[in-house]
Amino acid sequence: MEKDIVKRVGGWIKGKVKYYICFCKVALFVTAAVYCHNVVNYNVVGVLVTFFTLNLKKDTIRRSALLVNVRAGLQIQVKACAYARRSNFRKIIIFSTAAYILGLVMFYLSASNRIPNTSFGLYMFLSVLIAVGKAGGVSFLKTYLLDEFIAGHENILDINYNRAQSRKNIWLLLAGLLLLFPTPLNFDEPWSRMFLNSIYMIGAASFLSLCGSCLSHQRHHPNTKTESTKKHRKYPDTSDEYHLKNDHETLPPDQPFNNDGNQLPESSPTAGAEAQQKSPSLCSVKQENVGKLLLRMIPMWSAFIVFGLVMSTADTFFSVQDDNMDAKIGTSYFLLAKDVLKEVVAYLFEFLVSRRISRSQQNLALKMIICLGMMFSVLCPSFAWQVEVQRLKIVHERGLHGVSEGTKVPMSDLWLASQFCLWGLAEGLAISGLDEFFSYHVSKSMEDYGSEVFNTIPIGIGSFLSVVCVSACKGWFGNTLNQSRLDNYYRMITIVAWINLCWFFFVSTFYSTKEEVADEGIQLQEIIAEVG
């Protein structure tokens, strides 16, 4: 009896280990590259706003915020473009690394005073280079690693996406755990040395990524341009329906046509099908119908523009606050803790909602999860507002208004722990919920493009909206944080976030139960058509 129990437990453990862990040479190289990027992100790029506040001479806080917001918004858009073209992996890595290293070299020359009179325009150009360089960063490598675990399956019916996702997460967890140990290069040094160390780390990451690509499988990705732009056309939803081309001719949904939307003349479902499928300039009528499904997401995406504004505000000013307070933990560890909380919440969400709740109930559950994330996005700036009020009280009592930037306010940065935690919870719930919501409401062919392309665009717009808000409220920002009224700005963002929460309640009613049933029918027909 005991032997049977031990045998069953041993078999269960062996099965779980085999399910979650897969040794892969490509994964080893990509994980090492992710680690290098993470070191630079948490120690340099994530706190780059503090470098700007120390080196800009006039209107310091506002212009530092503009630099960070423009970089964040552009970075999201560039990452989306890189994802859509990720079949050109080596070209993207080489180009992004060149831009990244050029930007870091220029920052190094500026920090070491080898470039006299560094201007705001030059810093803006360097921020753009960093944004382009991040296109081949952690997010891009995560997607490439997931593709690698999927690419080994020649038959689409054999692919287990959950297993591939779990194996990817295990490798990324390893990259995250390595951050708890001392880095190979010391980043607790002056900015010039930190930029120089960052150049070494990004160069190493590029080398490791290219080595991994040499061992990789090939994988082709669908053409998104046509799928997302020909939304004005009426196409059938199932494989047994036909599209009326004119009064005398009908075409099946798999009829190939050019990317300009014109059907190919003198072709049939069988004639030249293999050659047509291999042509990158052709796609099917079934793919064209995806554009119509994307239109359903616009109301939901509109609620994430202000969400992006709130996240961009946190990304900009939380580091500045921490840099002006007594460091008990430090900004880098706060950012790491925020991202860990975000990933944990995202994993629990996937485990409890995506895998445990039936599809007929998922739509309501997803809206509730996104709503909870939106609520945290309201609490995040409101907590930051109250902390800043307390900080300014100490500044007023100690007479620190006229001190230079970099002088610490005698207030522990542990006060900031709550707003960093709320930031992570908001991102983990709202963004993960949006990704699953996207997968629920569009066709299966576009699921992969939700989290990395379409869902990131409204958040990127929110970063650019932050540029507008900071510029409009320039009277609240001085040359130092102590001379600024950041509490007023946080209060304004809190009010806007509350209004956005109400807007989310309104747009969520657009996705009704009747639409859920219709969506299930379309998804089921797509699966049957693919299997058939």
C-alpha positions as CSV (number, residue, x, y, z in Angstrom):
1,M,0.0,0.0,0.0
2,E,2.7,2.4,1.0
3,K,4.7,1.5,-2.1
4,D,1.7,2.3,-4.3
5,I,1.3,5.7,-2.7
6,V,4.9,6.5,-3.1
7,K,4.8,5.4,-6.7
8,R,1.7,7.5,-7.4
9,V,3.2,10.6,-5.7
10,G,6.5,10.0,-7.5
11,G,4.7,9.7,-10.8
12,W,2.7,12.9,-10.1
13,I,5.8,14.9,-9.3
14,K,7.6,13.5,-12.3
15,G,4.7,14.5,-14.5
16,K,4.6,18.1,-13.0
17,V,8.3,18.5,-13.5
18,K,8.1,17.3,-17.1
19,Y,5.2,19.7,-17.7
20,Y,6.8,22.8,-16.2
21,I,10.5,22.3,-16.9
22,C,12.0,21.9,-20.3
23,F,15.8,22.4,-20.9
24,C,16.3,24.2,-24.1
25,K,19.6,25.8,-25.3
26,V,17.7,28.7,-26.8
27,A,15.9,29.3,-23.5
28,L,19.3,29.4,-21.7
29,F,20.6,32.1,-23.9
30,V,17.4,34.1,-23.9
31,T,17.1,33.9,-20.2
32,A,20.6,35.2,-19.7
33,A,19.8,38.1,-22.1
34,V,16.6,38.9,-20.2
35,Y,18.7,39.1,-17.0
36,C,21.1,41.6,-18.6
37,H,18.2,43.8,-19.7
38,N,16.6,43.6,-16.3
39,V,19.8,44.7,-14.6
40,V,19.9,47.8,-16.8
41,N,16.2,48.5,-16.5
42,Y,16.0,48.4,-12.7
43,N,19.3,50.2,-12.0
44,V,19.6,52.8,-14.8
45,V,16.7,53.2,-17.3
46,G,13.9,52.8,-14.7
47,V,15.4,55.7,-12.6
48,L,16.6,57.8,-15.5
49,V,14.3,60.6,-14.5
50,T,16.5,61.3,-11.4
51,F,19.5,61.8,-13.8
52,F,17.5,64.4,-15.6
53,T,16.5,66.2,-12.4
54,L,20.1,66.5,-11.5
55,N,21.4,67.8,-14.9
56,L,18.7,70.0,-16.4
57,K,19.2,73.6,-15.4
58,K,15.8,75.2,-15.8
59,D,12.2,74.1,-15.3
60,T,13.8,70.8,-14.1
61,I,10.8,68.7,-12.9
62,R,8.4,69.4,-15.7
63,R,11.0,68.9,-18.5
64,S,12.3,65.7,-16.8
65,A,8.7,64.4,-16.7
66,L,8.3,65.2,-20.4
67,L,11.4,63.3,-21.3
68,V,10.3,60.2,-19.4
69,N,6.7,60.3,-20.8
70,V,7.7,60.7,-24.4
71,R,10.2,57.8,-24.0
72,A,7.5,55.6,-22.4
73,G,4.9,56.4,-25.0
74,L,7.2,55.9,-28.0
75,Q,8.7,52.8,-26.4
76,I,5.3,51.1,-26.3
77,Q,4.6,51.9,-29.9
78,V,8.0,50.7,-31.1
79,K,7.6,47.5,-29.1
80,A,4.3,46.8,-30.8
81,C,5.9,47.3,-34.3
82,A,8.8,45.0,-33.3
83,Y,6.4,42.3,-32.2
84,A,4.4,42.4,-35.4
85,R,7.7,41.9,-37.3
86,R,9.3,39.5,-34.9
87,S,10.1,37.0,-37.7
88,N,13.0,39.3,-38.4
89,F,14.5,38.6,-35.0
90,R,18.1,39.1,-35.8
91,K,17.5,42.4,-37.6
92,I,15.5,43.8,-34.7
93,I,18.1,42.7,-32.1
94,I,20.9,44.3,-34.1
95,F,19.1,47.5,-34.9
96,S,17.7,48.0,-31.4
97,T,21.0,47.2,-29.7
98,A,22.8,49.8,-31.9
99,A,20.3,52.4,-30.9
100,Y,20.4,51.4,-27.2
101,I,24.2,51.5,-27.0
102,L,24.4,54.8,-28.9
103,G,22.0,56.4,-26.5
104,L,23.9,55.0,-23.5
105,V,27.3,56.1,-24.9
106,M,25.9,59.7,-25.3
107,F,24.5,59.6,-21.8
108,Y,27.9,58.4,-20.5
109,L,29.7,61.3,-22.3
110,S,27.1,63.7,-20.8
111,A,27.5,62.3,-17.3
112,S,31.3,62.5,-17.5
113,N,31.1,66.2,-18.6
114,R,32.7,65.4,-22.0
115,I,29.7,67.0,-23.7
116,P,29.5,70.6,-22.5
117,N,26.2,72.4,-22.1
118,T,23.9,69.4,-22.6
119,S,20.5,70.7,-23.8
120,F,16.9,69.5,-23.4
121,G,16.8,68.7,-27.1
122,L,19.8,66.4,-26.9
123,Y,18.3,64.5,-23.9
124,M,15.0,64.2,-25.9
125,F,17.0,62.6,-28.8
126,L,18.8,60.2,-26.5
127,S,15.4,59.3,-24.9
128,V,14.1,58.4,-28.3
129,L,17.2,56.2,-28.9
130,I,16.6,54.4,-25.6
131,A,12.9,53.8,-26.6
132,V,14.0,52.3,-29.9
133,G,16.6,50.2,-28.1
134,K,14.0,48.8,-25.8
135,A,12.2,47.3,-28.8
136,G,14.5,44.3,-28.5
137,G,14.3,44.2,-24.8
138,V,12.6,42.0,-22.2
139,S,9.1,42.1,-23.6
140,F,10.4,41.1,-27.1
141,L,12.6,38.3,-25.7
142,K,9.7,36.9,-23.6
143,T,7.6,36.6,-26.7
144,Y,10.5,35.0,-28.6
145,L,11.0,32.5,-25.8
146,L,7.3,31.5,-25.9
147,D,7.4,31.1,-29.7
148,E,10.4,28.8,-29.3
149,F,8.6,26.4,-27.0
150,I,5.7,26.4,-29.4
151,A,7.8,26.0,-32.6
152,G,8.7,22.4,-31.9
153,H,5.2,21.2,-32.7
154,E,4.7,20.6,-36.4
155,N,1.0,19.7,-36.0
156,I,-1.1,22.6,-34.6
157,L,-3.4,20.2,-32.8
158,D,-0.4,19.0,-30.7
159,I,0.4,22.5,-29.4
160,N,-0.3,23.0,-25.6
161,Y,-0.2,26.8,-25.2
162,N,-0.7,26.6,-21.4
163,R,2.3,24.2,-21.1
164,A,4.5,26.5,-23.3
165,Q,3.4,29.5,-21.3
166,S,4.3,27.7,-18.0
167,R,7.7,26.7,-19.3
168,K,8.4,30.2,-20.4
169,N,7.4,31.5,-16.9
170,I,9.8,29.1,-15.2
171,W,12.8,30.4,-17.2
172,L,11.8,34.0,-16.7
173,L,11.4,33.3,-12.9
174,L,15.0,32.1,-13.0
175,A,16.0,35.4,-14.6
176,G,14.1,37.3,-11.9
177,L,15.7,35.3,-9.0
178,L,19.2,36.1,-10.3
179,L,18.4,39.8,-9.6
180,L,18.4,39.0,-5.9
181,F,22.1,38.3,-6.0
182,P,24.9,40.9,-6.6
183,T,25.2,41.9,-10.2
184,P,28.5,41.2,-12.1
185,L,29.0,44.9,-12.4
186,N,28.6,47.4,-9.6
187,F,25.7,49.9,-10.2
188,D,26.0,51.7,-6.9
189,E,28.4,54.3,-8.4
190,P,28.3,57.7,-10.1
191,W,26.1,58.0,-13.2
192,S,29.0,58.0,-15.6
193,R,30.1,54.6,-14.4
194,M,26.6,53.2,-14.3
195,F,26.1,54.2,-18.0
196,L,29.4,52.5,-18.9
197,N,28.3,49.3,-17.1
198,S,25.0,49.4,-18.9
199,I,26.8,49.5,-22.2
200,Y,28.6,46.3,-21.3
201,M,25.3,44.6,-20.2
202,I,23.3,45.5,-23.3
203,G,26.2,44.4,-25.5
204,A,26.2,41.0,-23.7
205,A,22.4,40.7,-24.0
206,S,22.6,41.3,-27.7
207,F,25.4,38.7,-28.1
208,L,23.4,36.1,-26.1
209,S,20.2,36.8,-28.1
210,L,21.9,36.3,-31.4
211,C,23.6,33.1,-30.1
212,G,20.2,31.8,-29.1
213,S,18.7,32.7,-32.5
214,C,21.3,30.5,-34.2
215,L,19.8,27.5,-32.4
216,S,16.2,28.5,-32.9
217,H,13.4,26.9,-34.9
218,Q,11.7,29.0,-37.6
219,R,8.2,30.2,-37.2
220,H,5.9,32.2,-39.5
221,H,3.4,34.7,-38.2
222,P,0.2,36.0,-39.7
223,N,0.0,39.2,-41.6
224,T,-1.7,41.8,-39.3
225,K,-1.8,44.7,-41.7
226,T,-4.6,43.3,-43.8
227,E,-6.4,41.7,-41.0
228,S,-6.8,44.9,-39.1
229,T,-7.5,47.4,-41.9
230,K,-10.2,45.9,-44.2
231,K,-12.9,46.2,-41.6
232,H,-15.5,47.9,-43.9
233,R,-16.1,44.6,-45.9
234,K,-18.8,42.1,-45.2
235,Y,-17.4,38.6,-45.0
236,P,-18.8,35.2,-43.9
237,D,-18.0,33.8,-40.5
238,T,-18.0,30.1,-41.3
239,S,-16.4,27.9,-43.9
240,D,-19.7,26.8,-45.4
241,E,-20.8,30.4,-46.3
242,Y,-20.0,32.3,-49.4
243,H,-19.2,36.0,-50.2
244,L,-21.1,37.6,-53.0
245,K,-18.4,39.2,-55.2
246,N,-20.9,40.5,-57.8
247,D,-24.3,39.6,-59.2
248,H,-23.0,36.6,-60.9
249,E,-20.2,35.1,-58.8
250,T,-19.6,34.0,-55.2
251,L,-16.3,33.3,-53.4
252,P,-15.7,31.1,-50.3
253,P,-14.2,32.6,-47.2
254,D,-10.8,31.0,-47.9
255,Q,-10.6,32.7,-51.3
256,P,-7.2,34.4,-51.4
257,F,-6.8,38.1,-52.3
258,N,-4.2,40.8,-52.4
259,N,-3.4,43.0,-49.4
260,D,-5.2,45.9,-51.1
261,G,-8.4,44.0,-50.6
262,N,-9.0,42.9,-54.2
263,Q,-9.8,39.2,-54.8
264,L,-7.4,37.4,-57.1
265,P,-9.1,36.7,-60.5
266,E,-9.4,33.3,-62.1
267,S,-8.7,31.4,-59.0
268,S,-10.6,28.7,-57.1
269,P,-10.4,27.2,-53.6
270,T,-8.1,24.4,-54.9
271,A,-6.2,26.0,-57.8
272,G,-2.8,27.0,-56.7
273,A,-3.7,26.8,-53.0
274,E,-0.3,25.8,-51.8
275,A,1.5,28.6,-53.7
276,Q,-1.1,31.1,-52.5
277,Q,-0.7,30.2,-48.8
278,K,3.1,30.7,-49.1
279,S,2.7,34.1,-50.6
280,P,3.3,36.9,-48.0
281,S,1.1,39.3,-50.0
282,L,-2.0,37.2,-49.8
283,C,-4.5,36.4,-47.0
284,S,-8.0,34.9,-46.9
285,V,-11.4,36.4,-46.6
286,K,-11.6,34.7,-43.2
287,Q,-8.6,36.7,-42.0
288,E,-10.2,39.9,-43.3
289,N,-13.2,39.5,-41.0
290,V,-10.8,39.9,-38.0
291,G,-10.9,43.7,-38.5
292,K,-14.6,43.7,-37.7
293,L,-14.0,41.9,-34.5
294,L,-11.3,44.4,-33.5
295,L,-13.9,47.2,-33.7
296,R,-15.7,45.6,-30.7
297,M,-12.6,46.4,-28.5
298,I,-12.6,50.1,-29.1
299,P,-14.9,51.1,-26.2
300,M,-12.9,49.0,-23.8
301,W,-9.6,50.4,-25.2
302,S,-10.9,53.9,-24.6
303,A,-11.0,53.3,-20.9
304,F,-7.3,52.3,-20.9
305,I,-6.1,55.7,-22.2
306,V,-6.5,57.3,-18.8
307,F,-5.3,54.1,-17.2
308,G,-2.1,54.6,-19.2
309,L,-2.0,58.2,-18.0
310,V,-2.1,57.0,-14.4
311,M,0.6,54.4,-14.9
312,S,2.8,57.0,-16.7
313,T,2.4,59.4,-13.8
314,A,3.6,56.6,-11.4
315,D,6.5,55.7,-13.7
316,T,7.6,59.4,-13.8
317,F,7.2,60.8,-10.3
318,F,7.5,57.9,-7.9
319,S,11.2,57.7,-8.6
320,V,11.6,61.4,-8.1
321,Q,9.8,61.2,-4.8
322,D,12.0,58.3,-3.6
323,D,15.2,60.2,-4.7
324,N,14.3,63.1,-2.4
325,M,13.6,61.0,0.7
326,D,15.8,58.9,3.1
327,A,16.5,55.7,1.3
328,K,15.7,52.7,3.4
329,I,14.9,50.4,0.4
330,G,15.7,52.4,-2.8
331,T,13.9,52.9,-6.1
332,S,15.4,49.9,-7.8
333,Y,14.1,47.5,-5.2
334,F,10.7,49.2,-5.2
335,L,10.4,48.8,-8.9
336,L,11.5,45.1,-8.7
337,A,8.9,44.5,-5.9
338,K,6.2,46.2,-8.0
339,D,7.0,44.0,-11.0
340,V,7.1,40.8,-8.8
341,L,3.7,41.7,-7.4
342,K,2.4,42.3,-10.9
343,E,3.6,38.9,-12.2
344,V,2.2,37.1,-9.1
345,V,-1.2,38.7,-9.6
346,A,-1.2,37.9,-13.3
347,Y,-0.3,34.3,-12.6
348,L,-3.1,33.9,-10.0
349,F,-5.5,35.6,-12.4
350,E,-4.6,33.1,-15.1
351,F,-4.8,30.1,-12.7
352,L,-8.1,31.1,-11.0
353,V,-10.0,32.8,-13.9
354,S,-8.7,31.6,-17.2
355,R,-8.4,27.9,-16.3
356,R,-11.1,27.5,-13.6
357,I,-14.1,29.4,-14.9
358,S,-16.1,28.2,-17.8
359,R,-16.1,30.2,-21.0
360,S,-19.8,31.2,-20.6
361,Q,-19.0,32.9,-17.3
362,Q,-15.6,34.4,-18.2
363,N,-16.9,37.6,-19.8
364,L,-18.4,38.8,-16.5
365,A,-15.4,37.6,-14.5
366,L,-13.0,39.5,-16.8
367,K,-15.0,42.7,-16.5
368,M,-14.9,42.4,-12.7
369,I,-11.1,41.8,-12.7
370,I,-10.5,44.8,-15.0
371,C,-12.8,46.9,-12.8
372,L,-10.8,45.9,-9.7
373,G,-7.6,46.9,-11.5
374,M,-9.2,50.2,-12.4
375,M,-10.1,50.8,-8.7
376,F,-6.4,50.2,-7.8
377,S,-5.5,52.8,-10.5
378,V,-7.6,55.3,-8.6
379,L,-6.1,54.4,-5.2
380,C,-2.6,54.6,-6.5
381,P,-2.4,58.4,-7.2
382,S,-4.6,59.1,-4.2
383,F,-2.1,57.4,-1.8
384,A,0.7,59.2,-3.6
385,W,-1.1,62.5,-3.1
386,Q,-1.4,62.0,0.7
387,V,2.3,60.9,1.0
388,E,3.3,64.0,-0.9
389,V,1.2,66.2,1.3
390,Q,3.1,64.8,4.3
391,R,6.4,65.3,2.6
392,L,5.7,68.9,1.8
393,K,4.7,69.5,5.4
394,I,8.2,68.4,6.5
395,V,9.7,70.6,3.7
396,H,7.8,73.6,5.0
397,E,8.6,72.9,8.7
398,R,12.4,72.4,8.0
399,G,12.6,75.3,5.5
400,L,13.9,73.1,2.7
401,H,12.2,75.0,-0.2
402,G,15.4,76.6,-1.4
403,V,17.8,73.7,-1.1
404,S,19.4,72.2,-4.2
405,E,18.0,69.1,-5.9
406,G,19.4,65.9,-4.3
407,T,19.0,67.1,-0.8
408,K,17.1,64.4,1.2
409,V,14.0,65.2,3.1
410,P,14.1,63.5,6.6
411,M,11.2,61.2,5.7
412,S,11.6,57.4,5.1
413,D,10.9,56.1,1.6
414,L,8.9,53.3,3.3
415,W,6.0,55.7,3.0
416,L,6.1,55.0,-0.7
417,A,5.6,51.2,-0.3
418,S,1.8,51.4,-0.5
419,Q,1.7,53.4,-3.8
420,F,4.2,51.1,-5.4
421,C,2.1,48.1,-4.4
422,L,-1.0,49.6,-5.7
423,W,0.8,50.4,-8.9
424,G,1.7,46.7,-9.3
425,L,-1.8,45.5,-8.4
426,A,-3.4,47.9,-10.9
427,E,-1.1,46.7,-13.8
428,G,-1.4,43.0,-12.8
429,L,-5.2,43.0,-12.7
430,A,-6.2,45.5,-15.4
431,I,-3.7,44.6,-18.1
432,S,-4.0,40.8,-17.6
433,G,-7.7,41.2,-17.6
434,L,-7.6,43.2,-20.8
435,D,-5.4,40.6,-22.5
436,E,-7.9,37.8,-21.7
437,F,-10.8,40.0,-22.6
438,F,-9.2,40.6,-26.0
439,S,-8.7,36.9,-26.5
440,Y,-12.4,36.3,-25.6
441,H,-13.8,38.8,-28.0
442,V,-11.7,38.4,-31.1
443,S,-10.9,35.4,-33.4
444,K,-8.3,32.9,-32.5
445,S,-5.9,34.0,-35.2
446,M,-5.4,37.4,-33.4
447,E,-5.1,36.2,-29.8
448,D,-1.3,36.4,-29.8
449,Y,-1.4,40.1,-30.9
450,G,-3.5,41.3,-28.0
451,S,-1.0,41.8,-25.2
452,E,1.9,43.0,-27.3
453,V,0.3,45.1,-30.0
454,F,-3.3,46.2,-29.8
455,N,-3.7,46.4,-26.0
456,T,-0.5,48.4,-25.6
457,I,-1.5,51.2,-28.0
458,P,-4.1,52.9,-25.7
459,I,-1.6,52.7,-22.8
460,G,1.0,54.3,-25.0
461,I,-1.5,57.1,-25.9
462,G,-1.9,57.6,-22.2
463,S,1.8,58.3,-21.9
464,F,1.5,60.9,-24.5
465,L,-1.5,62.3,-22.7
466,S,0.7,62.6,-19.7
467,V,2.9,65.0,-21.7
468,V,-0.1,67.2,-22.4
469,C,-1.2,67.2,-18.7
470,V,2.3,68.0,-17.4
471,S,2.6,70.8,-19.9
472,A,-0.8,72.2,-19.1
473,C,0.0,72.2,-15.3
474,K,3.5,73.7,-15.7
475,G,2.7,76.2,-12.9
476,W,2.8,73.4,-10.4
477,F,6.4,72.4,-11.3
478,G,9.5,74.2,-10.2
479,N,13.2,73.6,-10.5
480,T,13.2,71.2,-7.6
481,L,10.6,68.8,-6.2
482,N,10.5,70.8,-3.0
483,Q,9.5,73.9,-5.0
484,S,6.8,72.0,-6.9
485,R,3.2,71.2,-6.0
486,L,3.2,67.6,-7.0
487,D,0.4,67.0,-4.5
488,N,-1.9,69.1,-6.7
489,Y,-1.0,67.2,-9.7
490,Y,-1.6,63.8,-8.0
491,R,-5.0,65.2,-6.8
492,M,-5.9,66.0,-10.4
493,I,-4.9,62.6,-11.7
494,T,-7.0,61.0,-8.9
495,I,-10.1,62.9,-10.0
496,V,-9.5,62.0,-13.7
497,A,-9.0,58.3,-12.7
498,W,-12.3,58.4,-10.8
499,I,-14.1,59.8,-13.9
500,N,-12.4,57.1,-16.0
501,L,-13.7,54.4,-13.6
502,C,-17.2,55.6,-14.2
503,W,-16.6,55.6,-17.9
504,F,-15.4,52.0,-17.6
505,F,-18.7,51.0,-15.9
506,F,-20.5,52.5,-18.8
507,V,-18.5,50.9,-21.7
508,S,-18.6,47.5,-19.9
509,T,-22.3,47.4,-20.6
510,F,-21.6,47.2,-24.3
511,Y,-20.5,43.6,-23.9
512,S,-23.8,41.9,-23.1
513,T,-24.8,38.3,-22.5
514,K,-26.3,38.1,-26.0
515,E,-23.0,39.1,-27.5
516,E,-21.3,36.4,-25.4
517,V,-23.5,33.7,-26.9
518,A,-22.8,35.0,-30.4
519,D,-19.1,35.1,-29.7
520,E,-19.1,31.5,-28.5
521,G,-20.8,30.4,-31.7
522,I,-18.2,32.2,-33.9
523,Q,-15.3,30.8,-31.9
524,L,-16.7,27.3,-32.0
525,Q,-17.2,27.5,-35.8
526,E,-13.6,28.7,-36.2
527,I,-12.2,25.7,-34.2
528,I,-14.4,23.2,-36.1
529,A,-13.2,24.8,-39.4
530,E,-9.5,24.5,-38.4
531,V,-9.8,20.9,-37.2
532,G,-11.7,20.0,-40.3
